Amino acid sequence: MQLRLRPRPKSSVGETSEIRSALTRFLLVGFASLVLVAIPTVLLFQNIAKDRALKAGVENWRTLSIHLLAPQTTAGVISNDKEALAQIDSVVRPRILDGSIARIKIWDMTGRVLYSDKSALIGRVYPLPEAATLLHSNETSVAEVSSLNSTENEFERGQLPRKLVEVYTLARASTGQQLIYEAYFPTSVYNQQEHELLAQMAPVGLAALIVLSLAQLPSALDLARRVQRSRRSRERLLVHAVAAADHERRQLAQELHDDVIQDLAGVGYALSSLGDHLDAANGPAVERIGKIVRRDVELLRAMVTELYPRGPDPASLAGSLADLGSPLRHAGVHVEINVDKQLTVDETTATLIYRVARESVHNAQKHAEPQNVELRLAREDGCLVLTVVDDGRGFDPSAEPAAGHFGLRLIRDTVAEAGGTLRVESGTGRGTRVALTLPLGPQT
């Protein structure tokens, strides 16, 4: 069976469409990846911004405590002197009124409140907050988010927002005594700083991701073009390989026909003529030899037809497939042919379909001894599907190819090169099913 494969016609429009399609897929995948990366990136930036805002608040309170409040914490404040308390209160009150600080407390190390903008707290003794107990020479400031559940928050509950940031700083008063300076900050202050920092960092990070994605676009375009060139090169190699094989088959068939068959035919005629001039003892032997030669000539002619038959006309593929069942019908086998006559295929596809169908029917006739054979060609799920099913003896596909079963295995590689699949399902006593699947081409 000859199989002529022709390269696909070059089409700048088609190539541009394929490249555009590949780039579209790349951009969609890139956008999805960008979203997947951007979400955790933004969350990371948010945590970083939150941490930086908190650290900035702690540092501001530490500076305020050491350079403003600690010098104002005199012996009079420690001894609960009203004038001294009024003096430090004049420093604290503006910050309370502008809302930047919700509450201020100054503790000694025993848990006594030396000063607070809430005068009712002054002089009270509470267990030191847990965060305050963490203060030491290397960690002079700590912060925590408070829900005002501690006993020292009895005057804050119901008067201040439920969520506050408490900052503790260890500093020495003007007397040299080490004290704990505590401030309650509204979370809105930190949220604002957090949002400002996030607004500064997030665009930079997202812009970097976008630039990185766009930087890969030229590489993706180049890769798409290389893949396209590689595919065209592969198609050309397939065409040349099949053309070379086709040429060898045609040359071999021609040599057999022009030389060997003609010579043997001449020998056969000569033997027939010679037999008329021989005696009764030698004549029958020569006649037998002539019959053998003539039979071999017929076998060689059949082999030449097998080796290089004419391919089907794509416009009459249905009729060509229907003709394959004639020898089986003459042998008494029920043959059913179902071909979608609306299908239009190119010469390459028609030849490949016919070759698989012919080999399958030939194997069934020669080896399977079936009672029924069904051949079906139809469009299924965007593909051309040819199935040839017989209820004959079957065989073991995993075994070494038996005589007559090697043809389909030779075709399989060509089917794969054409982008299709060829499956042979069989078993001893279970018949055989051959299924050819080819992608629909632009002309199908």
Stockholm file with secondary structure:
# STOCKHOLM 1.0

chainA/1-444         MQLRLRPRPKSSVGETSEIRSALTRFLLVGFASLVLVAIPTVLLFQNIAKDRALKAGVENWRTLSIHLLAPQTTAGVISNDKEALAQIDSVVRPRILDGSIARIKIWDMTGRVLYSDKSALIGRVYPLPEAATLLHSNETSVAEVSSLNSTENEFERGQLPRKLVEVYTLARASTGQQLIYEAYFPTSVYNQQEHELLAQMAPVGLAALIVLSLAQLPSALDLARRVQRSRRSRERLLVHAVAAADHERRQLAQELHDDVIQDLAGVGYALSSLGDHLDAANGPAVERIGKIVRRDVELLRAMVTELYPRGPDPASLAGSLADLGSPLRHAGVHVEINVDKQLTVDETTATLIYRVARESVHNAQKHAEPQNVELRLAREDGCLVLTVVDDGRGFDPSAEPAAGHFGLRLIRDTVAEAGGTLRVESGTGRGTRVALTLPLGPQT
#=GR chainA/1-444 SS CCCCCCCCCCCHHHHHHHHHHHHHHHHHHHHHHHHHHHHHHHHHHHHHHHHHHHHHHHHHHHHHIIIIIHHHCCHHHHTTCHHHHHHHHHHHHHHHHTTSCSEEEEECTTSBEEEESSGGGTTCBCCCCTTGGGCCSSCCEEEEEECSCSGGGTTTTTTSCSCEEEEEEEEECTTSCEEEEEEEEEHHHHHHHHHHHHHHHHHHHHHHHHHHHHHTHHHHHHHHHHHHHHHHHHHHHHHHHHHHHHHHHHHHHHHIIIIIIHHHHHHHHHHHHHHTTSCTTTHHHHHHHHHHHHHHHHHHHHHHHHHSCCCCCGGGHHHHHHHTTHHHHHTTCEEEEEECTTCCCCHHHHHHHHHHHHHHHHHIIIIICCSEEEEEEEEETTEEEEEEEECSCCCCTTSCCCTTCHHHHHHHHHHHHTTCEEEEEECTTSCEEEEEEEECCTTC
#=GC SS_cons         CCCCCCCCCCCHHHHHHHHHHHHHHHHHHHHHHHHHHHHHHHHHHHHHHHHHHHHHHHHHHHHHIIIIIHHHCCHHHHTTCHHHHHHHHHHHHHHHHTTSCSEEEEECTTSBEEEESSGGGTTCBCCCCTTGGGCCSSCCEEEEEECSCSGGGTTTTTTSCSCEEEEEEEEECTTSCEEEEEEEEEHHHHHHHHHHHHHHHHHHHHHHHHHHHHHTHHHHHHHHHHHHHHHHHHHHHHHHHHHHHHHHHHHHHHHIIIIIIHHHHHHHHHHHHHHTTSCTTTHHHHHHHHHHHHHHHHHHHHHHHHHSCCCCCGGGHHHHHHHTTHHHHHTTCEEEEEECTTCCCCHHHHHHHHHHHHHHHHHIIIIICCSEEEEEEEEETTEEEEEEEECSCCCCTTSCCCTTCHHHHHHHHHHHHTTCEEEEEECTTSCEEEEEEEECCTTC
//
